[in-house]
Amino acid sequence: MTEINIYFSTGENPELSNLYPRPFIYKGYNFRSVEHAYQTLKSGSFDDKAYYSKEIKPIGKYKVKEEYSLILMKDLIKESLNQKPTHKIKLLETGKKIITHKQADEFWAKYFPKILMEIREEFLREEVMIRN
């Protein structure tokens, strides 16, 4: 099956990256990207330093449990794509391709593609329900 890699730094389908500058609102806060939101919220509380950082990839001060990390990342990606329909369409246009995240650390290389493919399937199911 055909693969499609998502990696911002190499320009591979950057619109679907968590680093892509896709402003969105989440829980009343304006975020510049999914990564900005993730770093700000990953500790379970609001990290002012990460939120006000001007870095593309601000570093939140705390590590989190993997399960919470995955739930948060999925929620942020889905919400950001719902607020930017052109990027949502870009994900849907990947069709049945296997999404990869090569060049990433081991954890995100495994789970980031899984999250994107789960969201893609959820969006497809929502479209089917709307049509019927």
VENVEN-V471689 format. One line per field, one symbol per residue. phi: phi as a letter, one per 40 degrees, with the letter a starting at -180 (. if undefined). psi: psi as a letter, one per 40 degrees, with the letter a starting at -180 (. if undefined). Layout:
# VENVEN-V471689
phi: ???
psi: ???
This chain:
# VENVEN-V471689
phi: .cbbcbacccgcfccccccccbdabafgbcbcaccdcdccbccgbcbdccccccccbcbccbcbcdccdcccdccccccccccbdccccdccccfccccbbcgccdcccccdcccccccdcccccccccccc
psi: iiihihhddeehfddeieehgghihhfeihididddddddedeeihgddddeieidgihieiiiidddddddddddddddddegddddddddeebeihhigieiidddddddddddddddddddddddddd.
